[in-house]
């Protein structure tokens, strides 16, 4: 298997710059039918303070992009956590919600209908909701992603920290 050419890999520059942050998306852009569930999840979740303190060390060096379907149960668990994280740190967290399944008969040819789903769904090869992509600000390169839910740790904030710290180890 050959490795992909890094010059053809999409970067942070391929993400719509004017998309809202998670909190703004939930409050202003999300369909009303889904908004209540996201707000309730946000009210009841408590970020792990030691992890947030550690993440603050990296807040100016990384951007997080969340791509998701508003109706997705896993997004309802993850996106409120990102909303809290952006409030308690200076992380730039962009929210690209509104993913829509393709018309009947197009699956498995296409996982998502673009449009009306954000164009980034195709750009970044998104196959599941939510997908959280972490980018280095200085290079714009993706350093890792969380698909659907954390796999290596118990919480989203732990997973983000692990991805960042693992990427730093790889650079050494």
N, C-alpha and C positions, 0 to 999 in steps of 0.2 A: 504494500500500500504506500502510495506516495503522499508526502505532506503537502498541504495546500499552500499555494503561493501567498505569503503574507501581504503582498502588495494588492491582491485582489480581495482581501478580507474586508468586509464593511467595518467602519469605525464610528466613533461618536459623531463625527461630522455628517454621517448619514442619517442621524436622528433629527427630526423636526425640532428646531431650536425653540420655537414659541409654544411648545406643548406645555400644559400646566403641570404644577407639582401635584403630588398625591392628594393633599388636603384640598386644594382648589378643585381638582378633578371631582372628588367625592361631593363637594359642596355645590359646585356649579355646572359641571358637565355630565355627570352621571344621570341616567334615567331615574326618575323619582321612584319607580317601583323597586329599585335595588338600593337606593341611597340609605334607607333605614337600617338594613342589615349591616352595611359597612360602618355606619356611625355607631351602632350598638357594639360591634366587634371592637371598634377603636376605644370605646368607653371602658370595656371590661379587660382589655389587655394591658399588662404592665411589662414594660421593657426591663431587661436585666441590667441594672445600673452599672455593674462592673464592666459589662460588655460595651455599653454605651460610652462609658468613660474612655475605654480603649479605642473605640471607633473614632472618637473626637480627634485622636492623633492623626487620623487619615482623612478627615473630612474635606480638606482643601485639595487633596490629591486625586480624588476619585469622583465620578458621577455614576449614579445608578439610574437605570431606565427600566420601568415596569411596563410590560405589554400584556394586556389581559382582556377577557370578556367580562362585562359587568355582571352577567348572570352566573358566573362560575363560582361554585362553593369554595374552591381552593383560593381563588382571588379574594373572596370575602374574608378569608383568614389572613392572607399575606399583605394585601394592600393597606389595610388599617395599621399594620405594624410599621410599614414604610412611612405612612403619614405621621405616626408618632416619632419615628426616628428623625424625620426631617425637622420636626419641631424642636427636638431636644439636641440636635447637632446642627452643623452648617452644611451637611451633605446636600448637594444638588440632586434631587430625585425627580425625574420626569415621569409622568404617567400618560401612557397611550392606551386608553381603554376603548371600549366599543367594538371589540373583535366580534365577528359574526360568522357563524358556520356557513359553508357554501350551500347552494340549493341542492335538494335531494338528487342523488345520482352523480354528483361531482366528486363525492368522497369515495375512494381514497386518493383520487387524482389531486385534490386540493384539500388541505386541512381547514383553511379559512378563506372566506370571500373577501378579496381585495379588489376594489372597494366593496363595501363600506368599511371594512377593517382597515386600520392604519397601514400605509404602504410599507412600514418597517417590518410588518409580518413577513412579507416576501424578502425584503432586503436582508434580514437576519435569519431567515429560515425557521421561523417560529412554528412549532408543531403543537405546543401545549399552552394552556392558560392556568396560571400566570407564568410568564417567563421574566425573570429579573436578570438584567445584564449589568455587569459592573465594568466600567471603563476607567483607564488611567486618563486623567485630564491632560497631562503633558504630551502624550503620544496619541491619544484618542483610541488606543487599542483595547479590545475586550480582554479582560483577564479571567473572566469566569461568568457562569450563569447558574441560576437556580431555576429548574423547571418544575413547575407545579407546587412543590413544597421542599423544605430542607431535606437533604439526604444524608449528610455527614454529621449533622448536629441536631439538637432538639428544637432550636428556634431560628427564625429568619435572621435576627441580629447576630447570633452565633455563627450562622452560615456565611454571612457577609464578611464578618471578621476573619473567619477561617480562609475564605477565598483570597482576601487581601493579603493576609500573612503568608499563605502558601505561595502566592505570586512573588512576594518579596524574597522568600527563600530561594525560589527558582532564579531570581535575578543575580543572586550572590555567586 
